[in-house]
Amino acid sequence: MVIVVTVLTVALALALGTEGVFEPGTFHIKPFVTIAAVPIGFVNGVLGGFVCSRIARTRTPVIVLVCLVIVLGLGEAVVRLQRPDPGPRAANLSFAEATVRANPPSWFAFTHPLVGAVGILLGGRRDWSN
């Protein structure tokens, strides 16, 4: 799941470039990129849930994975809300450096883990993995 998330995210970032991902001169992510990340997170959740259910003999590990995604994802969202604004973005900043300081919208920070959790539940259905 991590490999798929990374590949899709990097492919999107490389296709758009730093200026295509971020609003000019800021660390705010453009709405198109944020919206595109939602289905990517859902698909990756489905894949992760499917793999988890194929490895596990019971549904419990799938539920544990959902709980981890929700708790860690919402925890990260709360931490992001408490971070100070990173200020203006320098023109010569690398994409990796800009990503570390990225400032996604609050709704996205809270929605993304929930979308992933729904994907995990769907992908982790036992009747699909038999």
N, C-alpha and C positions, 0 to 999 in steps of 0.2 A: 504494500500500500504506500509506503513512504517513497519507494522508487517511482511509482506512477505519479504521485503528487508532485514530486520534485521535477520529473520530466515535463509534465504538463505546465507547471508553473514557470519553469525555465524557458520552455518553448514559447509561452505567451509573452514573457518578458523580453526574450531575444527578438521576437517578431515586432514588438512595439518599441523597444528601447527605453531608456530612462525617461526621455521627454514624452514618450507615449504612455507611460505608466503613471507618472506624477503630473500634477498640475504645475504650470510654469512657476519656477522659483520657490516651490513649497514641497513639503513632504506629504501632502494630501494626495491620496490615490484617486485617479480619475474614476467617475462613476461607471464607465464601461468596464473597466478592469475589475472593479468590485463586484459588479453584477455577473461578469464572466466567471469569477472565482466561486460563486455559489454552486452552479451545476458541477464544476470540477470537484468541489468538496463532496457533493452528493455522490457522484460516480465513484470517487475514491472510498467513501464510506461503504458503498455497496460492495466494492471489491474487497475491502478489508473485512467486512462481515462475512462474505462468502468464504474467504480463505480461513478465517477463524472457525467458521462452522465446519469446514472440511477437515481441519486438524482436530477439533474437539470432538469428544464423544457425547457431550451433552450441550445444552443451550447456555449453561451457566457462564462459560468463558465469553460468549457473545454479549451477555448482559453486563459482565464485568468490563468488557471493552467499551460498551456504550457509557457506562458510569464514569470510566476514566476519561473518555473524550469530553463528556459534559463537565465534569469537575475541573479538569485541567484547562479546557477551553474557556469556560466561564471565569476561572481564576485568572487566566491571562487577560481576558477582557477587562476585568476589574483593575488589574495592574496597569493596563494601557490607559484607562481613564485617569489614573492618578499621575501619569507621567506629564512633565511640563511640555509645552509646545516646543519643538526642536528649533523653531525659528526659520529663517529663509534657507533655501537649498542653494549651495554654490553650483555654478554651471559645470565645473570640472569634477564634481563628485562622482565616484564610480557607482555603478548600479548596486553592487553589494553593500557599499556604505549607505546609500540612500535607502535600501531595503531595511537595514537595521533601524533606521530612524523613521521608517514609514509610519504614517498616521492614518489608519483606516477609519472610516466613519464608525461611530459607536454602535449603530444598529448592526453593522457587519460583524464587529467583534463579538457581539452576543448571539447573532443568528448563525454564524458559520459552524460553531460546535454543535448546535442543535440540528442543523441540516445534515452534518456528518453522522450524528447519532441515529437519525431517521434512516439514513442510507445503510448504516451498519445493521440496524434491525431488519431492514428489507433484505439485504444481502445475506444475512445470517439465518434466514428461514430454513429450518431443517428439511422441509419438503423439497427445497431446491437442491439440497446437497446430497440427497439419496441417490 
